Amino acid sequence: MLPERLQIIGEDCWLEVTKKMPIPCVDVIVWRGPKFLMGWRTISPYKDLWALPGGRMARGESFVQTAIRQCRKSGFQIRTPHFIGVYPIKFPSRHDITACMVAEWKSGTPVPTNELSRYRWFDKGELSEIKPIGANYRKML
C-alpha cells in the first residue's frame, strides 16, 4: 500500500514538491506520568532510530488538529496539545519544518503504522541514553 501522501498526489508529484518546498510536519511529545512515548522509525529519513509520534500536516489543519490526528492514527488519544516550538530540518532529499507539540496521554494502545513499528515509554532521566535517536527529536525533548 502506498503512503497516504502518494495516494493523494502520486509519487512523481510528491518528489517534485519536496525538491522545491519545505514540508510542514508536527511531532508530539506524549507524556504519561514521568515517561514520554517514542516509536521505532521504519522509513527514511531517520530509519532505524527512535522518533516522536507525528507526521505531515494536511491542508487546512492547525498544529493541534494534526497532532490529534497523527496520534489517533497510531492508536491512541491525547489531551489538548500545546505548542513548544518550530524546528526546521534539512535532509539530503528534502526540507521539513516541524512544529513540536506536547500533550498528556489520554487513552488507547499504540499500534504499528507504516512509519513506526513499535513503541516504548522512556523516563525523562533516560534521555541522554536513548540511542539511536534523531538529533531533532533530542532537541525537542
Number of C-alpha atoms within 10 A of each C-alpha: 6 10 11 11 12 14 10 11 10 13 14 9 11 13 13 10 13 14 13 10 11 16 17 17 21 27 25 34 25 24 20 15 9 10 16 22 20 23 24 22 25 18 13 11 13 16 15 17 19 24 27 26 24 26 18 18 20 14 8 8 11 12 23 18 15 25 32 21 20 20 21 17 16 21 15 17 22 21 14 15 21 16 14 14 11 15 18 14 14 11 10 7 10 16 17 18 16 23 23 24 23 23 21 18 20 13 12 13 11 21 15 16 14 13 19 24 15 15 20 13 14 17 14 12 9 9 13 9 9 13 9 12 21 18 11 14 17 14 8 18 14
